[in-house]
Amino acid sequence: MRKFKVVDLFSGAGGFSRGFKDEGFLILGGIENFKPIAEAYKINFPEAKLLVEDIQQVDAMDFLEYIGDEPDVIIGGPPCEPFTRANPRRMKDPLDRLYKDPIGRLVLHFIRFVADLRPKVFIMENVPHITEGPLKEALVKEFRRAGYDTIFFNRLRAEDYGTPSRRVRIFISNIRIRPSKTRKRMRVIDAIGDLPEPDDIHDIPNHELVPLSPRKLRRIRRLRWGESLVYYGGAEGRVYTNLVRLHPYRLAPTVMGSSRFIHPFR
């Protein structure tokens, strides 16, 4: 049976690629410019050809020659910082986030690759805020310019598919994406309730205690389920939390790059 071939732009360590590989797709390769993460990708996908370069400096045809085959599917998750409301420094004008922010412009390079390589399917993942105001119309215009007239903004919740935390993401594609939902949502206790104490002898990777100062430990002990030790400002005056004591019988909050959580019972 023929396997559909995938390339992963902004590949990171390979989370997006892993999902496709698990479903039987062939991962041809990808692009990642941060060398330590690229090394992790190479370990996870030793058979794939990863180009460790800034995508802004990569010609799509040169990349095609590098991987040695034509992809059926292009996937990627460009950085979300220019668009997320958790960023207090994001540009005020939504269109500036796409066209003037140098990181936001990476989305346009994803579209450039789609236009040049003409895959059967493309899927670009990002935060829901990438569709704010005129941004949605601008993205439709850019993808149509790339040769794809029908664009779907697939809004998915990770908690509907077995993830024990809240996470809403937009998957922009030329196809509808409607995966089957799991029957029951997973709670924090379902995900970590069977783990041994970190001090016990075990062979679970990364299951260890993070050193904390005595002062911080005293403050943490006073927190009840769902309470936070840290509050910080996002865009337009929004307030976000960190160092949250997880509620064992609920979903965890959204995991962001700076997220730190406290065990429900420790």
BAPASE-374546 format. One record per residue (C-alpha): residue number from 1; x negated, y negated, z negated. Coordinates in nm, 2 decimals. Each point is the difference from the previous one (the first is absolute). Example, Ala and Ser with C-alpha at 12.3 -4.5 7.8 and 13.67 -1.06 7.14 Angstrom:
// residues 2
LOPA     i       xx       yy       zz
LOPA     1    -1.23     0.45    -0.78
LOPA     2    -0.14    -0.34     0.07
This chain:
// residues 266
LOPA     i       xx       yy       zz
LOPA     1     0.00     0.00     0.00
LOPA     2    -0.14    -0.34     0.10
LOPA     3    -0.09    -0.23    -0.29
LOPA     4     0.08    -0.37     0.03
LOPA     5    -0.32    -0.21    -0.03
LOPA     6    -0.03    -0.29    -0.25
LOPA     7    -0.24    -0.28    -0.06
LOPA     8     0.01    -0.20    -0.33
LOPA     9    -0.09    -0.37     0.01
LOPA    10    -0.09    -0.15    -0.34
LOPA    11    -0.04     0.36    -0.11
LOPA    12    -0.12    -0.05    -0.35
LOPA    13    -0.08     0.33    -0.17
LOPA    14     0.26     0.17     0.22
LOPA    15     0.34     0.00    -0.18
LOPA    16     0.20    -0.07     0.31
LOPA    17    -0.21     0.25     0.20
LOPA    18     0.06     0.26    -0.26
LOPA    19     0.37    -0.02     0.03
LOPA    20    -0.02     0.06     0.38
LOPA    21    -0.25     0.28    -0.04
LOPA    22     0.23     0.18    -0.25
LOPA    23     0.27    -0.02     0.26
LOPA    24    -0.21     0.17     0.27
LOPA    25    -0.14    -0.30     0.19
LOPA    26    -0.36    -0.01     0.12
LOPA    27    -0.20    -0.29    -0.14
LOPA    28    -0.23    -0.12     0.27
LOPA    29    -0.16    -0.28    -0.20
LOPA    30     0.04    -0.35    -0.13
LOPA    31    -0.16    -0.34    -0.08
LOPA    32    -0.10    -0.12    -0.35
LOPA    33    -0.25    -0.28    -0.07
LOPA    34    -0.07     0.05    -0.37
LOPA    35    -0.28     0.26    -0.02
LOPA    36     0.07     0.16    -0.34
LOPA    37     0.36     0.07     0.09
LOPA    38    -0.11     0.11     0.35
LOPA    39    -0.22     0.26    -0.16
LOPA    40     0.30     0.13    -0.20
LOPA    41     0.19     0.03     0.33
LOPA    42    -0.28     0.20     0.16
LOPA    43     0.01     0.24    -0.29
LOPA    44     0.38     0.04     0.03
LOPA    45    -0.01     0.03     0.37
LOPA    46    -0.34     0.14     0.11
LOPA    47     0.14     0.09     0.34
LOPA    48     0.12    -0.35     0.08
LOPA    49    -0.21    -0.27     0.17
LOPA    50     0.00    -0.31    -0.22
LOPA    51    -0.13    -0.32     0.13
LOPA    52    -0.14    -0.21    -0.29
LOPA    53     0.05    -0.35     0.15
LOPA    54     0.21    -0.31    -0.03
LOPA    55     0.30     0.06     0.23
LOPA    56    -0.03    -0.36     0.11
LOPA    57    -0.33     0.08     0.17
LOPA    58     0.12     0.33     0.16
LOPA    59     0.12     0.03     0.36
LOPA    60     0.29     0.25     0.02
LOPA    61    -0.15     0.17     0.31
LOPA    62    -0.34     0.04    -0.16
LOPA    63     0.18     0.16    -0.30
LOPA    64     0.18     0.23     0.23
LOPA    65    -0.33     0.11     0.15
LOPA    66    -0.14     0.05    -0.35
LOPA    67     0.27     0.24    -0.11
LOPA    68     0.01     0.17     0.33
LOPA    69     0.37     0.05     0.04
LOPA    70     0.32    -0.19     0.04
LOPA    71     0.23    -0.03    -0.31
LOPA    72     0.37     0.07     0.01
LOPA    73     0.05    -0.19    -0.32
LOPA    74    -0.17    -0.31    -0.15
LOPA    75     0.05    -0.06    -0.37
LOPA    76    -0.13    -0.26    -0.24
LOPA    77     0.05    -0.21    -0.30
LOPA    78    -0.16    -0.35     0.04
LOPA    79    -0.07    -0.18    -0.32
LOPA    80     0.31    -0.14    -0.17
LOPA    81    -0.16    -0.28    -0.20
LOPA    82     0.11    -0.28     0.23
LOPA    83     0.36     0.11    -0.01
LOPA    84     0.07     0.13    -0.35
LOPA    85     0.18    -0.22    -0.26
LOPA    86    -0.25     0.13    -0.26
LOPA    87    -0.26    -0.22     0.16
LOPA    88     0.03    -0.36    -0.14
LOPA    89    -0.24    -0.13     0.27
LOPA    90     0.19     0.12     0.30
LOPA    91     0.07    -0.26     0.26
LOPA    92     0.33    -0.19    -0.03
LOPA    93     0.10     0.02     0.36
LOPA    94     0.09     0.37     0.08
LOPA    95    -0.13    -0.03     0.36
LOPA    96    -0.34    -0.14    -0.13
LOPA    97    -0.04     0.33    -0.19
LOPA    98     0.01     0.19     0.33
LOPA    99    -0.17    -0.25     0.24
LOPA   100    -0.24    -0.21    -0.22
LOPA   101    -0.10     0.22    -0.30
LOPA   102    -0.31     0.19     0.12
LOPA   103     0.12     0.31    -0.19
LOPA   104     0.36    -0.03     0.11
LOPA   105    -0.13    -0.01     0.36
LOPA   106    -0.11     0.36    -0.03
LOPA   107     0.36     0.09     0.07
LOPA   108    -0.05    -0.15     0.35
LOPA   109    -0.30     0.22     0.05
LOPA   110     0.21     0.31    -0.08
LOPA   111     0.24    -0.12     0.26
LOPA   112    -0.29    -0.06     0.24
LOPA   113    -0.10     0.37    -0.03
LOPA   114     0.36     0.11     0.05
LOPA   115     0.02    -0.22     0.32
LOPA   116    -0.33     0.14     0.14
LOPA   117     0.03     0.37    -0.09
LOPA   118     0.38     0.03     0.06
LOPA   119     0.08     0.28    -0.24
LOPA   120     0.33     0.18     0.01
LOPA   121     0.06    -0.11    -0.36
LOPA   122    -0.14    -0.26    -0.23
LOPA   123     0.06    -0.05    -0.37
LOPA   124    -0.12    -0.30    -0.19
LOPA   125     0.05     0.00    -0.38
LOPA   126     0.01    -0.31    -0.22
LOPA   127     0.19    -0.18    -0.28
LOPA   128     0.36    -0.11     0.07
LOPA   129    -0.10    -0.36    -0.02
LOPA   130    -0.17     0.03     0.34
LOPA   131     0.36    -0.05     0.14
LOPA   132     0.07    -0.32    -0.19
LOPA   133     0.16    -0.29     0.18
LOPA   134    -0.12    -0.03     0.36
LOPA   135    -0.26     0.28    -0.04
LOPA   136     0.23     0.28     0.11
LOPA   137     0.08    -0.17     0.33
LOPA   138    -0.36    -0.09     0.05
LOPA   139    -0.10     0.37    -0.04
LOPA   140     0.27     0.11     0.24
LOPA   141    -0.13    -0.25     0.25
LOPA   142    -0.36     0.13    -0.04
LOPA   143     0.09     0.36     0.04
LOPA   144     0.22    -0.07     0.30
LOPA   145    -0.30    -0.18     0.15
LOPA   146    -0.19     0.32    -0.06
LOPA   147     0.25     0.19     0.21
LOPA   148     0.25     0.13    -0.26
LOPA   149     0.35    -0.14     0.03
LOPA   150     0.17     0.19    -0.28
LOPA   151    -0.15    -0.06    -0.35
LOPA   152     0.13     0.14    -0.33
LOPA   153    -0.07    -0.13    -0.34
LOPA   154     0.03     0.31    -0.21
LOPA   155     0.04    -0.08    -0.37
LOPA   156    -0.09     0.30    -0.22
LOPA   157    -0.02     0.04    -0.38
LOPA   158    -0.27     0.23    -0.12
LOPA   159     0.21     0.12    -0.30
LOPA   160     0.24     0.15     0.25
LOPA   161    -0.27     0.24     0.11
LOPA   162    -0.15     0.14    -0.32
LOPA   163    -0.22    -0.29    -0.12
LOPA   164     0.04    -0.07    -0.37
LOPA   165    -0.02    -0.38     0.05
LOPA   166     0.19    -0.28     0.17
LOPA   167    -0.15    -0.10     0.34
LOPA   168     0.18    -0.15     0.29
LOPA   169    -0.18    -0.02     0.34
LOPA   170     0.09    -0.10     0.35
LOPA   171    -0.11     0.24     0.28
LOPA   172     0.01    -0.19     0.33
LOPA   173     0.03     0.23     0.29
LOPA   174     0.15     0.07     0.34
LOPA   175     0.20     0.29    -0.15
LOPA   176     0.25     0.03    -0.28
LOPA   177    -0.15     0.16    -0.31
LOPA   178     0.25     0.18    -0.22
LOPA   179    -0.17     0.27    -0.21
LOPA   180     0.21     0.23    -0.21
LOPA   181     0.02    -0.12    -0.36
LOPA   182    -0.09     0.22    -0.30
LOPA   183     0.30     0.12    -0.20
LOPA   184    -0.13    -0.14    -0.33
LOPA   185    -0.22    -0.29    -0.09
LOPA   186    -0.32     0.07    -0.19
LOPA   187    -0.05    -0.18    -0.33
LOPA   188    -0.33    -0.09    -0.17
LOPA   189     0.04     0.30    -0.24
LOPA   190     0.06     0.23     0.30
LOPA   191    -0.33    -0.11     0.15
LOPA   192    -0.23    -0.01    -0.30
LOPA   193     0.18     0.19    -0.27
LOPA   194    -0.19     0.32     0.05
LOPA   195    -0.35    -0.15     0.00
LOPA   196    -0.23     0.10    -0.29
LOPA   197    -0.15    -0.26    -0.24
LOPA   198    -0.29    -0.17     0.17
LOPA   199    -0.23     0.11    -0.28
LOPA   200     0.09     0.37     0.05
LOPA   201    -0.21     0.22     0.23
LOPA   202     0.15    -0.01     0.35
LOPA   203    -0.10    -0.01     0.37
LOPA   204     0.24    -0.28     0.11
LOPA   205    -0.18    -0.27     0.20
LOPA   206     0.02    -0.36    -0.13
LOPA   207     0.20     0.11    -0.31
LOPA   208    -0.19    -0.20    -0.25
LOPA   209     0.03    -0.28    -0.25
LOPA   210    -0.09    -0.36     0.09
LOPA   211    -0.20    -0.17    -0.28
LOPA   212     0.19    -0.29    -0.15
LOPA   213    -0.10    -0.26    -0.26
LOPA   214     0.14     0.04    -0.36
LOPA   215     0.19    -0.32     0.04
LOPA   216     0.17     0.11     0.32
LOPA   217     0.08     0.34    -0.15
LOPA   218     0.18    -0.17    -0.30
LOPA   219     0.21    -0.20     0.24
LOPA   220     0.08     0.30     0.22
LOPA   221     0.12     0.20    -0.30
LOPA   222     0.27    -0.26    -0.06
LOPA   223     0.14     0.03     0.35
LOPA   224     0.33     0.18     0.05
LOPA   225     0.10     0.18     0.31
LOPA   226     0.02    -0.24     0.30
LOPA   227    -0.18    -0.29    -0.18
LOPA   228    -0.31    -0.16     0.15
LOPA   229    -0.32    -0.13    -0.15
LOPA   230    -0.08    -0.23     0.30
LOPA   231     0.22    -0.24     0.20
LOPA   232    -0.13    -0.19     0.31
LOPA   233     0.15    -0.22     0.27
LOPA   234     0.07     0.09     0.36
LOPA   235     0.13    -0.21     0.29
LOPA   236     0.28    -0.25    -0.05
LOPA   237    -0.02     0.02    -0.38
LOPA   238     0.07     0.38    -0.02
LOPA   239    -0.13     0.18    -0.31
LOPA   240    -0.16     0.34     0.02
LOPA   241    -0.11     0.23    -0.28
LOPA   242    -0.30     0.22    -0.07
LOPA   243    -0.12     0.24    -0.27
LOPA   244     0.36     0.13    -0.02
LOPA   245     0.09     0.28    -0.25
LOPA   246     0.17     0.25     0.22
LOPA   247     0.35     0.11    -0.08
LOPA   248    -0.02     0.39     0.01
LOPA   249     0.36     0.05     0.12
LOPA   250     0.00    -0.26     0.28
LOPA   251    -0.20    -0.08     0.31
LOPA   252    -0.33    -0.18    -0.04
LOPA   253    -0.03    -0.36     0.13
LOPA   254    -0.15    -0.06     0.35
LOPA   255    -0.36     0.10     0.00
LOPA   256    -0.21    -0.29     0.15
LOPA   257    -0.37    -0.04     0.05
LOPA   258    -0.05    -0.16    -0.35
LOPA   259     0.26     0.21    -0.18
LOPA   260    -0.09     0.16    -0.33
LOPA   261     0.25     0.20    -0.21
LOPA   262     0.02     0.13    -0.35
LOPA   263     0.09     0.35    -0.09
LOPA   264     0.35     0.03    -0.15
LOPA   265    -0.11     0.17    -0.32
LOPA   266    -0.36    -0.10    -0.06
